[in-house]
Amino acid sequence: MSQQLVGRTGIVTLSIPGGEQLGEVELSFAGGTERFLARATEPVEVDAAVLVVGEMPGRVVDVERWTRLPGL
């Protein structure tokens, strides 16, 4: 499977409880934005920046908390 989302950053739109439970993130993709189901090892709140570290079938991504750069 292509890993075209790994390395992209996004914003949490539905909090991620952590573990195998899913939340939702919005990522810049294909000239616009798209939402994907997301999971993380630890809880991540709404509006937090995240980095995609893995892709699963069914539009599910693994993410980690990320720090936004100033001015972006």
C-alpha positions in Angstrom: 0.0 0.0 0.0 1.2 3.5 -0.8 2.1 5.6 2.2 1.2 9.0 0.7 -0.2 10.4 3.9 2.8 9.6 6.2 4.6 12.8 7.1 1.7 15.1 6.6 0.4 17.3 9.4 -3.2 18.0 10.3 -5.7 19.1 12.9 -7.8 16.9 15.2 -11.5 17.5 14.4 -13.0 14.8 16.7 -10.9 14.0 19.8 -8.8 10.8 19.7 -9.3 8.8 22.9 -6.1 6.8 22.6 -5.4 3.2 22.0 -7.5 1.4 19.4 -10.4 4.0 19.7 -10.8 6.3 16.7 -11.1 10.0 16.4 -10.9 12.2 13.3 -8.3 14.5 11.7 -8.3 16.9 8.8 -5.3 16.8 6.5 -4.2 18.8 3.5 -4.5 16.4 0.6 -4.9 16.5 -3.2 -5.2 20.3 -3.4 -7.7 20.6 -0.6 -8.5 19.1 2.8 -9.9 15.7 3.6 -10.9 14.1 6.9 -9.6 10.7 8.0 -10.3 8.4 10.9 -7.4 8.5 13.3 -5.9 6.7 16.2 -3.0 7.6 18.6 -1.4 5.8 21.5 -2.4 8.6 23.9 -5.4 10.9 23.9 -5.3 14.0 21.7 -7.8 16.8 22.0 -9.8 18.7 19.4 -7.7 21.4 17.5 -4.4 19.8 18.4 -1.8 19.5 15.6 -0.8 16.0 14.7 1.7 14.2 12.4 0.7 11.1 10.4 3.1 8.3 11.2 1.2 5.4 9.6 -1.6 4.5 7.2 -4.1 1.6 7.5 -6.8 0.4 5.0 -10.2 2.2 5.3 -9.0 5.7 5.5 -7.5 5.2 9.0 -4.2 6.9 10.0 -2.0 6.6 13.0 -0.9 10.0 14.4 1.3 11.6 17.1 0.9 15.0 18.7 2.9 17.6 16.8 3.9 21.2 17.4 2.7 23.8 14.9 5.4 26.1 13.6 4.7 29.8 14.3 3.0 31.6 11.4 1.6 28.5 9.7 
